[in-house]
């Protein structure tokens, strides 16, 4: 029944053996199939190569996007921490007795230089956010008094607001690196010519390797639970695919009911011809 599996199912069935650490470790722990793992990887790559890309984002690109989203969230949180930290310090300066108006005014100046458009930068693209943190890094180099001011504002633990700004800058650099990687990978995937491996040969390679794995598992002395963890998903998917195939073929093979057609109207039977009178009527006879 393996032959009735589609490409998406074939990719999904081998992915745990290749990509998931626990399943890969379990596969390699069974002596009867451990040596087949390189061939499993080759078969998995073969079906991945012929799988239509229109179905969604490639795994490599998805991994980059996930990392970029995480870096973007960190960037935004650190930016808010810096902005709110300066505002909080300003209010503390004004609440002192007597109030420290000069220090509060310095907070306004630094806030305006770090956030010239407020927190609207948080709604910008990752590339724009990275460019903004590069600007802030240059600003700290060109105006060291800003760095000294931020260092005087305490943050969590023994750190200062300057430490938070430095983390913010690093998050921006990470965003830039990930965005560049995304652009390069998208360009590669878009311009890469179709794989030489045909769908038919990729499926054939997959069937041979998986059949060999299943056959070796039948003879394996590994714990039954370990064998079922690897084998059960393949057998269950194969069974479903076989039933799906039988259902589709039976529907195609069933003859269509003949359409009812109106029977042609029967022509009326001709009336018998009247017999000609050969003689006179009896009443006319003498």
N, C-alpha and C positions, 0 to 999 in steps of 0.2 A: 504493500500500500504506500510505500515511501514515494513512489513515482507520481502520486496524485497531490503531493504537497506543492503549494505555490512558492514563489521566491520569497515573499515576506515571511512565510512560516519557516522556510529553510534558514533564513538569516536569524530569526528569533530563536530557533532551536539550538544553533551552535554558538550564539553569542555568549551564553553563560559559561560554556566550556572554554572559551577563548578569553573573555574579558572580565568575568567575575572572579575575584581572588579565591573565594572559598570553593567554587565549583572547579576552577582550574587546579587547585591544590588537590582536591578529591580525585579528579581525573588522573593526575600524575601519580597518585598514591597507589593506583591499581596496576600491578605489573603487567597484566595481560593487555592493557590498552595504552600504557604510558608512552610507549615508543611511537604510537600513532598520533600523538598530539601535534607535532609539526605538520603532518598531513591534514589534520583537522583545521589548523590555522590556514593552510593553503586553500582548502575547500571553502572555508568561510570567506576568505578574501575574494575568491572567485565569484561567489554568488553576490557578494557586495558590489563587485565591479560591474555586474550586469543588471543590478537592481535599478529600476528607474529612479532618477533623482528628483523627479517632480513630486514624489510622495512626501517630501519634507526636507528639512535641513540635515546635512550630513552630520554624523556623530562628532567629527573633529571640529566642525564649525559650531555645533551646539555647545561643545565644551568651552570654546573660546567665548561665546556669548554668555554662558553662565558665569564664567570668571569675570567678564566685563560688568555684568549686572551687579555682582557682589562688590567689585571695586567701586562702582558708581554709588552704591548705597553707603559704603564707608566714606567716600569723598563727601557726600551730602551731610552725613552726620558730623564729621569733623568740621566742616564749614559752619554748620549751625553752632557747634560748640565754641568755635572761635568768636563768632559774632555775638552770641548770647553772653559769652564770658566777658567780652569787652563792655557790653551794656551793663552787666551785673556789677562790674568793677566801677563803672561810672556812677551808678546809683549809690554804691557804698561810699564813694568819695563825697558825693553830695550830702549823704546822711551823717557824715562825721560832724563833730562839734569842736571847732568850727569846720564848716564844709571846706573841702579841698577843691575849689573851683578850677584851679589851674590844671590839676590832674584830671578832672572831669573833662575839661576842654581838650586835653591831650587825647583822651579816649575818643572823642568825636573826630579828631584829626586822623587817628590811626584807623578807626572804623571806616571813614570815608576812603582812605587809601587802599585798604584791603577789600572793601566792598563798595566800589564806586556806584554800582547800580543796585545796592542792597543784596538780598538773597535771590534775585532773579537768575543768577548764574546756575542755581540748582536745577532750573528748567531747561538749561542749554544742552547741547549734544555732548557726548563724552569727549569729543575732540576739542570743543570749546572750553570745557572744564579743565582739560589738560593744559590748554594754552593759558588759561587764567592762572593756574598754579605755577606755571613757568614764569609768568609776570611777577607773581608774589615772591618767588625765589630771587629774582633779580632785584626786586624792591628791597629785600632784606640786606642784600649785598651793597646796594647803592646808598641806603639810608640805615646804617647800623643802629641809629638811635631808636628805630622802630623795634628792632630785635631786642634791644636793652629794655625797652618799655614792656614788651610782651613777657620778657623773662621775669619781670617784677610782679606779674599777676599769677597767683598760685592756681594750680589745677589739681587734678586727682592725685592723691598720694604725695610724693615728693617732686612731682613734675610741675612745670609752669606752662602758661599758655603758649610760650614759644615752642615747647615740645609738641604741643597739639598742632601748631601751624606746620612744623616740620613733617609730622605724620600726614597732614593734609596735602603737602607738596608731594610726598612719596606716593600717595594714592593717585594724584594726578598723573604722575609719571607712569604708574601702572596702567592707568586708563589709556594713555598714549601708546604704550607698548602693545596692549591687547587690541586696540583699534587698528594699529598697523598690521598685526598678525591676521586680523579678520579680513582686512582689505586684500592682503597677499593671498590668503587661502581662497577667498571668493574668486579672485582672478585666476588662480590655478585651476579650481574646479570648473570655472566657466570655459576656459580655453583648452583644457585637457581633452584630446580626442577620445572617442569611444574606445573602450578596452578591446583588445584583440580577441579576448576570450568570448566566445559566443554563449548565448544562454543555454543552448543544448549541451555544449561541452562542460559548462560550469555545473549544470544540474547533474550530468553524468558523473563528474568528479565527486560531487557531494554525495550522491547515492552510494558510490563505491566505498567511500571512506566511512560513512555512517553505517552502512551494512556491515562492514568489517568490524567496527566498534561494537555493534550490537551482537555480532556473532562471537566475538571474544569475551564479551560480558557474560554470555551464556555459559562459557567454560570457566569463568573466573571463580576463584575461591575467596574473593573479597566478601565482607559482610553484606548480607542481602539488602540491608537498608541503603548502603552506599551504592550498590548496583541499581536499585530502584530510583534513587535520586537522579542518577544520570540517564537511566533508560526510560523511565515512566513518561516523561514529557514527550519524548519522540514517539513512543508507541501510541500514546493517547491522541496526539496530533495526527499521526498517520491513520489511525482508525477513523477519526472524524473526516479526514480528507477522502478516505475510501467510501464512506457512506455518502458524502457529498457528491462524489463522482457517480455512484450508482443511482442516486436520486435524479441527477441531471440527465443521465443516459436513459433512464426509464421514462422520463417525461418526453424526451425527444423521440423515443421509439414507439410510444403509444399512438395508434392511428387516430386521426381526427374523425369525429362522428360525421357521417355523411349528412349534407344539408338536405332538408326536405324541399322537394320541388313539386310544384303543382302538376298533377297528371294531366296530359293533354285531353281536352274535351273530346268525348267520343261522338262521332258523327251519328246523327239519327238514322235508324234503319229505314230503308225506303219502304213505302207502303206498297202492298201487292197490287199489281195492275188489275183494273176491272176487266172481267171476261167479256169479250164482244158477243152481242146477241146474234146467233146464227139464223134464228127464225123469228117469226112473228110471235107476239104475245098470245097465249092461249085464248085470251078473251077475244082476240081478233079472228080466231079461226071459225070457219063456218061450222 
